[in-house]
């Protein structure tokens, strides 16, 4: 269990980014963390990983504070940032240097992930393209078998086949004992992978629901005519008509469009709150 309790954080000489933010992340899920630019997604990931320290409150992994940077906790956390540096060594050297920090590291799995991502084991890491470097770090993170895998914009720099491979390998690597937290703006890349969905806005958890709840409470449809404001929580013009988010009044399940859902949650927060009133997540 990853627990964030009454977290307050701000950078120097800036207003508070979070104030009394709380969030429970039970194991066994691939969480999608969404938010506008500057909402604090990367900051929150770094606090969970123990790379930033909160002003008040705490982030805990299985009851141990991330601030303590206890080796027992760190050996089970792997963080892949959006911006990173890789040394001028071959993959085998990198693996030899760093795999020892992760007691459950899967060397056979690492070879398979390298092959799946079509990475050359003889090419120096620093000469690889940004996308190849990103794939190497994803492969290493999956092979680490860490219980907490944190990925910040993991599909940036990946081509279309690689994005598909990322989704496939990530889903395969997931177990009931692991927790994956994925922060992304590329929501189309994450559909059918992330669940539950967490949306951060203005320093608070605006939305935290799993896909089953969302499909039960909401209907996401495309219709020819512009909907009345009384009928829709949110709508936008699309080719062929209007994409609409409305309360699910007939009990039918609809396909989730994460971009549409995000816009509805941010722009119609009070209406969405009413629809999900009584849900267990705050």
C-alpha positions in Angstrom: 0.0 0.0 0.0 1.2 3.5 -0.9 -0.3 6.2 1.3 -0.1 9.9 1.0 -1.3 11.6 4.2 -2.1 15.3 4.6 0.6 16.3 2.3 1.7 20.0 2.0 4.4 21.0 -0.4 5.7 24.2 -2.0 8.9 25.2 -3.9 10.8 28.2 -2.5 9.1 31.6 -2.7 6.1 30.0 -4.5 2.6 29.3 -3.3 1.7 25.9 -2.0 1.4 23.3 -4.7 -0.4 20.8 -2.4 -2.2 21.5 0.8 -3.4 18.6 3.0 -3.5 16.2 0.0 -4.3 12.6 0.9 -4.4 9.5 -1.3 -4.4 5.8 -0.8 -3.0 3.5 -3.6 -3.7 -0.2 -2.8 -1.3 -2.7 -4.5 -2.3 -4.5 -7.7 -3.2 -1.5 -9.9 -1.8 0.5 -12.8 -2.8 4.0 -11.7 -3.1 6.8 -14.3 -2.1 10.2 -13.0 -3.5 13.0 -15.1 -3.4 16.8 -14.8 -2.7 20.0 -16.6 0.8 21.4 -17.0 2.0 22.6 -13.6 -0.6 20.6 -11.7 2.1 18.9 -9.7 2.1 15.4 -11.2 5.9 15.1 -11.4 6.4 16.7 -8.0 4.0 14.1 -6.5 5.8 11.3 -8.1 9.1 12.5 -6.8 7.7 12.8 -3.3 6.4 9.2 -3.5 9.9 8.1 -4.6 11.6 10.0 -1.8 13.3 12.5 -4.1 11.5 15.5 -2.7 10.5 16.1 0.9 7.1 17.6 1.9 6.7 20.6 4.1 4.0 18.7 6.1 2.5 15.3 6.0 4.1 12.2 4.5 4.3 9.6 1.8 4.5 6.1 3.0 5.3 2.8 1.3 3.9 -0.1 3.3 4.0 2.0 6.5 7.6 3.4 6.0 8.0 7.1 5.2 9.7 7.8 1.8 11.6 10.6 3.5 13.6 8.1 5.5 15.0 6.7 2.2 15.2 3.3 4.0 17.1 0.8 1.8 14.2 -1.7 2.4 11.9 0.8 0.6 14.3 2.0 -2.0 15.1 -1.5 -3.3 11.4 -1.8 -4.2 10.9 1.6 -5.9 12.0 2.3 -9.5 11.4 5.8 -10.9 11.6 6.6 -14.7 11.6 10.4 -15.1 10.7 12.2 -18.3 14.2 13.7 -18.5 17.2 11.5 -17.6 20.8 10.8 -18.2 22.4 7.5 -19.2 26.2 6.9 -19.0 28.4 6.1 -22.0 28.4 2.4 -21.4 26.9 -0.7 -23.0 23.6 -2.1 -21.7 25.4 -5.1 -20.1 27.7 -2.7 -18.1 24.7 -0.7 -16.9 22.9 -3.8 -15.8 25.9 -5.1 -14.0 26.4 -1.8 -12.2 22.8 -1.2 -11.1 20.8 -4.5 -11.0 22.4 -5.3 -7.7 20.4 -2.6 -6.0 17.3 -4.6 -6.8 17.4 -8.1 -5.1 14.6 -9.5 -7.4 16.1 -8.3 -10.7 15.1 -10.6 -13.5 18.1 -11.0 -15.9 16.3 -13.4 -18.2 13.3 -11.0 -18.3 15.7 -8.1 -19.1 17.0 -9.9 -22.2 13.5 -10.6 -23.3 12.4 -6.9 -22.9 15.5 -5.8 -24.8 14.6 -8.1 -27.6 10.9 -7.1 -27.6 11.9 -3.4 -27.8 14.5 -4.2 -30.6 17.4 -2.8 -28.7 21.0 -3.5 -29.7 22.9 -4.9 -26.6 26.2 -3.8 -28.2 25.3 -0.1 -28.7 26.5 2.3 -26.1 23.6 3.9 -24.3 24.6 7.5 -24.8 24.6 7.0 -28.6 21.0 5.7 -28.6 18.1 7.9 -29.6 15.9 9.4 -26.9 13.2 6.8 -27.7 15.7 3.9 -27.5 17.0 5.2 -24.2 13.5 5.4 -22.9 12.8 1.8 -23.9 15.9 0.7 -22.2 14.9 2.3 -18.9 11.4 0.9 -19.2 12.9 -2.6 -19.8 15.1 -2.2 -16.8 12.3 -1.0 -14.6 10.1 -3.9 -15.5 12.9 -6.4 -15.0 13.7 -4.9 -11.6 10.5 -6.5 -10.3 10.2 -3.6 -7.9 6.9 -3.4 -6.1 6.5 0.3 -6.9 7.2 1.3 -10.5 6.8 5.1 -11.2 6.8 6.3 -14.8 6.6 10.0 -15.8 5.5 10.4 -19.4 6.8 6.9 -20.4 5.5 7.0 -24.0 7.2 10.3 -25.0 9.7 9.6 -27.7 8.3 6.1 -28.5 7.1 5.3 -32.0 3.7 3.6 -32.6 5.0 0.0 -32.5 7.0 0.7 -29.3 3.9 2.2 -27.6 2.0 -1.0 -28.3 4.9 -3.0 -26.9 5.0 -0.8 -23.9 1.3 -1.5 -23.1 1.7 -5.2 -23.7 4.8 -5.7 -21.6 3.5 -3.4 -18.8 0.3 -5.3 -18.5 2.2 -8.6 -18.5 4.5 -7.5 -15.7 1.7 -6.4 -13.5 0.9 -8.5 -10.4 -1.3 -8.2 -7.3 1.8 -7.3 -5.3 3.0 -4.5 -7.6 1.8 -0.9 -8.0 2.5 1.1 -11.2 1.9 4.8 -11.2 1.9 6.4 -14.7 1.8 10.2 -15.2 1.0 11.2 -18.8 -0.4 13.8 -21.1 -0.6 11.1 -23.9 -3.9 9.8 -22.7 -4.7 8.0 -26.0 -1.6 5.9 -25.4 -2.9 4.7 -22.0 -6.4 3.7 -22.8 -7.1 0.1 -21.9 -4.0 0.1 -19.6 -4.4 2.5 -16.7 -7.1 1.8 -14.0 -8.0 3.6 -11.7 -7.8 7.2 -13.0 -6.6 10.0 -10.8 -6.9 13.6 -11.9 -5.0 16.4 -10.0 -6.2 20.0 -10.4 -5.4 23.1 -8.3 -3.5 21.1 -5.7 -6.3 18.6 -4.9 -7.4 15.2 -6.0 -10.2 16.2 -8.3 -11.1 12.7 -9.5 -10.2 9.2 -8.3 -12.3 6.4 -9.7 -11.8 3.0 -11.4 -13.1 2.2 -14.8 -15.9 0.1 -13.5 -17.3 3.1 -11.5 -16.8 5.4 -14.5 -18.7 3.2 -16.9 -21.5 2.7 -14.3 -21.9 6.4 -13.6 -21.2 8.0 -17.0 -22.2 7.6 -20.6 -19.7 8.7 -23.2 -21.3 8.9 -26.6 -21.2 10.7 -30.0 -24.5 12.1 -31.3 -25.6 14.2 -34.2 -27.3 17.0 -32.4 -25.9 19.5 -29.9 -27.0 18.3 -26.4 -28.9 20.5 -24.1 -27.0 21.8 -21.1 -29.4 20.0 -18.8 -28.7 16.7 -20.4 -24.8 16.7 -20.6 -22.1 17.2 -18.1 -19.7 18.2 -20.9 -19.7 18.1 -24.7 -17.4 19.1 -27.5 -17.7 19.3 -31.3 -16.2 16.5 -33.2 -16.3 15.3 -36.9 -19.8 13.9 -37.4 -21.5 15.5 -34.4 -20.8 16.0 -30.7 -18.9 13.9 -28.2 -20.9 14.0 -25.0 -20.3 13.0 -21.4 -23.6 12.5 -19.5 -24.9 10.6 -16.5 -25.5 7.0 -17.4 -29.3 6.8 -17.2 -29.9 3.5 -19.0 -27.2 1.4 -17.5 -25.4 0.7 -20.7 -21.6 0.5 -20.7 -19.7 2.8 -23.0 -16.1 3.0 -24.2 -14.0 5.3 -22.1 -12.4 8.3 -23.9 -9.8 9.5 -21.4 -9.3 12.9 -23.0 -13.0 13.5 -23.0 -13.3 12.3 -19.4 -10.4 14.6 -18.3 -12.0 17.6 -19.9 -15.4 16.8 -18.3 -13.9 16.4 -14.8 -11.9 19.6 -15.0 -14.5 21.8 -16.5 -17.6 20.4 -14.8 -16.2 19.4 -11.5 -19.3 20.2 -9.4 -21.6 18.2 -11.7 -19.1 15.3 -11.8 -19.0 15.3 -8.0 -22.7 15.1 -7.8 -22.8 12.1 -10.2 -20.2 10.2 -8.2 -21.6 11.2 -4.8 -21.5 8.3 -2.5 -18.3 6.8 -4.2 -15.7 5.5 -1.8 -12.8 7.6 -3.2 -12.5 11.2 -2.1 
